[in-house]
């Protein structure tokens, strides 16, 4: 199965093609050598986030679900959506300096120039729905966190992670558009459960960073009540897995995330 480092290499090669395609517009400009260097730097800025495990590759998780049957033809599209989602997440949540914002905006430009070359992108329901979800997620997450700070309620925390877990949808939709599978909606819901656990683990690992920037995640709000985080994890994983290879893969992935969270909570 393809490794994360291979996905990073594929993304890097794809962005270099985008830069190469821009030559016809700027090759005769005296500023082109500088522009080319900056555009390469913006890709490295994103790539280093993945290399240092500061950002997750949702594409890689979906590849684990489908294994060798994952359609390679959508890989680059999926990786560009991955980068775009990570960029929007940081632009929304992080206190970025001018240089960091510039790198992200340049990378967004490259990504969008690729995606708009995608056949029927403007009419693609999955892509349209995904961008709408990202907007809703950003606003809804902020509102729900304020309620959670006042109510300290496990069900509310669960709703926050269920909302945030929708950021994996496009990566599943890209595959499901090419596959004849029954119960596609159910499969996506199980992928969301995995992603919710994945986000809880990330919030535990990032707790000191999130505290520093004033990001009140449910993990921070429940910091002195680790039993509530355990209950949250238990509620999310109280599920029955249907038959099928994809579900078996998801069951293994979900069990692994759950065990890693419980291990982290021992030293919480």
C-alpha positions in Angstrom: 0.0 0.0 0.0 1.2 3.5 -0.8 2.9 5.3 2.1 2.4 8.9 3.4 5.8 10.0 2.1 4.8 8.8 -1.4 1.7 10.9 -1.2 3.7 13.9 -0.3 6.0 13.3 -3.3 3.0 13.0 -5.6 1.6 16.3 -4.3 5.0 18.0 -4.8 5.3 16.7 -8.3 1.7 17.9 -9.1 2.4 21.4 -7.8 5.5 21.6 -9.9 3.4 20.8 -13.0 1.1 23.7 -12.0 4.2 26.0 -11.8 5.4 24.7 -15.1 2.0 25.5 -16.7 2.3 29.1 -15.5 5.4 29.7 -17.6 3.3 30.5 -20.7 2.0 33.5 -18.8 5.2 34.8 -17.1 8.2 33.2 -18.8 9.2 36.5 -20.6 8.7 38.6 -17.4 11.9 39.7 -15.6 10.2 38.7 -12.3 9.5 35.1 -13.4 12.6 33.6 -11.7 11.6 35.2 -8.4 8.0 34.2 -8.8 9.0 30.6 -9.6 11.1 30.4 -6.5 8.3 31.8 -4.3 5.8 29.4 -5.7 8.1 26.4 -4.9 8.6 27.8 -1.4 4.8 27.9 -0.8 4.5 24.2 -1.7 7.4 23.4 0.7 5.6 25.3 3.4 2.6 23.0 3.1 4.6 19.9 2.5 6.7 20.5 5.7 3.5 20.5 7.7 2.8 17.0 6.5 6.4 15.8 7.0 6.4 17.1 10.6 3.0 15.5 11.2 1.6 18.9 12.1 -1.2 18.3 9.6 -3.0 15.2 8.6 -3.4 13.6 5.2 -7.1 12.6 5.0 -6.4 11.0 1.6 -4.1 8.5 3.3 -6.8 7.5 5.7 -9.3 6.9 2.9 -6.7 4.8 1.0 -6.5 2.6 4.1 -10.3 2.1 4.0 -10.3 1.0 0.3 -6.8 -0.6 0.1 -5.7 -1.7 -3.4 -9.1 -0.9 -4.8 -8.6 2.9 -4.3 -8.8 4.5 -7.7 -5.4 6.1 -8.5 -7.0 8.5 -11.1 -8.4 10.7 -8.3 -5.3 10.8 -6.1 -4.0 14.2 -7.2 -7.4 15.8 -6.8 -7.7 14.3 -3.4 -4.3 15.6 -2.3 -5.1 19.1 -3.5 -8.4 19.0 -1.5 -6.2 17.9 1.5 -3.9 20.8 1.2 -6.8 23.3 0.6 -8.6 22.0 3.7 -5.5 22.3 5.9 -4.8 25.8 4.6 -8.3 27.0 5.3 -8.1 25.4 8.8 -5.0 27.3 9.6 -6.2 30.6 8.1 -9.3 30.3 10.3 -7.7 29.1 13.6 -4.0 30.0 13.7 -2.4 33.4 14.5 -0.3 33.5 11.3 2.3 36.1 10.5 2.5 37.9 7.2 4.9 35.5 5.6 2.9 32.4 6.6 -0.4 33.9 5.3 1.4 34.8 2.0 2.7 31.3 1.6 -0.8 29.8 2.2 -2.5 32.3 -0.2 -0.1 31.5 -3.0 -0.5 27.8 -2.4 -4.3 28.2 -2.5 -4.0 29.9 -5.9 -2.0 27.0 -7.3 -4.5 24.5 -5.9 -7.5 26.3 -7.3 -5.9 26.7 -10.7 -5.6 22.9 -10.7 -9.1 22.2 -9.4 -10.7 24.5 -11.9 -9.1 22.4 -14.7 -11.0 19.5 -13.3 -13.8 18.5 -15.8 -17.2 19.9 -14.7 -15.7 21.3 -11.5 -18.2 24.1 -11.5 -21.0 21.6 -11.8 -19.6 19.1 -9.4 -22.1 18.6 -6.5 -19.6 16.9 -4.2 -17.1 19.8 -4.5 -19.8 22.4 -4.1 -21.2 20.7 -1.1 -17.7 20.3 0.5 -16.9 24.0 0.3 -20.3 24.8 1.8 -19.6 22.3 4.6 -16.2 23.9 5.3 -17.9 27.3 5.8 -20.6 25.8 8.0 -18.0 23.9 10.0 -15.9 26.9 10.7 -18.9 29.0 12.0 -20.7 26.1 13.7 -17.6 24.9 15.5 -17.1 28.4 17.1 -20.7 28.7 18.2 -20.9 25.2 19.7 -17.6 25.7 21.6 -19.1 28.8 23.3 -22.1 26.7 24.3 -19.8 23.9 25.6 -17.8 26.3 27.8 -21.0 27.3 29.5 -22.7 23.8 29.7 -19.7 21.3 29.9 -21.9 18.7 28.2 -20.6 15.5 26.6 -23.4 15.4 24.0 -22.4 18.9 22.9 -18.8 17.9 22.6 -19.8 14.9 20.5 -21.7 17.3 18.2 -18.6 19.4 17.8 -16.5 16.4 16.7 -19.3 15.1 14.5 -19.4 18.5 12.8 -15.6 18.8 12.4 -15.4 15.2 11.1 -17.3 16.3 7.9 -14.0 17.5 6.6 -13.3 13.9 5.4 -16.4 13.8 3.1 -14.9 14.9 -0.2 -12.1 12.3 0.1 -14.7 9.6 0.4 -17.0 11.1 -2.2 -14.2 11.1 -4.8 -13.9 7.4 -4.4 -17.6 6.6 -4.1 -18.4 8.4 -7.4 -16.3 5.8 -9.2 -17.4 2.7 -7.2 -20.6 0.6 -7.3 -21.1 0.1 -3.6 -24.3 -0.4 -1.6 -24.9 1.7 1.5 -22.6 4.6 0.5 -24.1 6.9 3.0 -23.4 4.4 5.8 -19.8 4.0 4.8 -19.3 7.8 4.8 -20.8 7.9 8.4 -18.3 5.3 9.6 -15.5 7.3 8.0 -16.7 10.3 10.0 -16.5 8.3 13.2 -12.9 7.5 12.5 -12.2 11.2 11.7 -13.9 12.3 14.9 -11.6 10.1 16.9 -8.6 11.2 14.9 -9.5 14.9 15.7 -9.9 14.1 19.4 -6.4 12.5 19.4 -5.0 15.6 17.5 -6.6 17.9 20.1 -4.9 15.9 22.9 -1.5 16.0 21.2 -2.0 19.8 20.5 -3.3 20.8 23.9 -0.3 23.0 24.8 -0.3 24.7 21.4 -4.1 25.2 21.5 -3.9 26.7 25.0 -1.2 29.1 23.9 -3.3 30.5 21.0 -6.5 30.5 23.0 -8.2 27.7 21.1 -10.8 26.2 23.4 -11.2 22.7 22.1 -13.5 20.2 23.9 -10.3 18.5 25.1 -9.1 21.7 26.8 -12.6 22.4 28.3 -12.6 18.8 29.7 -8.9 19.0 30.7 -9.7 18.3 34.4 -12.4 15.8 33.6 -10.6 13.1 31.5 -13.5 10.7 32.3 -15.7 12.8 30.1 -13.2 12.4 27.2 -13.3 8.7 27.7 -17.1 8.7 27.8 -17.1 10.8 24.5 -14.8 8.2 22.9 -17.0 5.3 24.2 -20.1 7.0 22.8 -18.5 7.5 19.4 -17.3 3.9 19.2 -20.4 2.1 20.4 -21.2 0.9 16.9 -21.7 -2.4 15.0 -19.7 -2.9 11.9 -21.4 -4.4 8.8 -19.8 -7.0 6.6 -17.3 -5.9 3.9 -13.6 -5.2 3.3 -14.0 -1.5 3.7 -15.8 -1.9 7.1 -13.2 -4.3 8.3 -10.5 -1.8 7.5 -12.4 1.0 9.2 -13.0 -1.2 12.3 -9.2 -1.7 12.6 -8.5 2.0 12.1 -11.2 3.1 14.6 -9.9 0.6 17.2 -6.4 1.8 16.7 -7.4 5.5 17.2 -9.4 4.6 20.3 -6.5 2.7 21.9 -4.1 5.5 21.2 -6.5 8.1 22.7 -6.9 6.0 25.9 -3.2 5.6 26.1 -2.7 9.3 25.9 -5.3 9.9 28.6 -3.3 7.9 31.1 -0.7 10.7 31.1 -3.3 13.5 30.7 
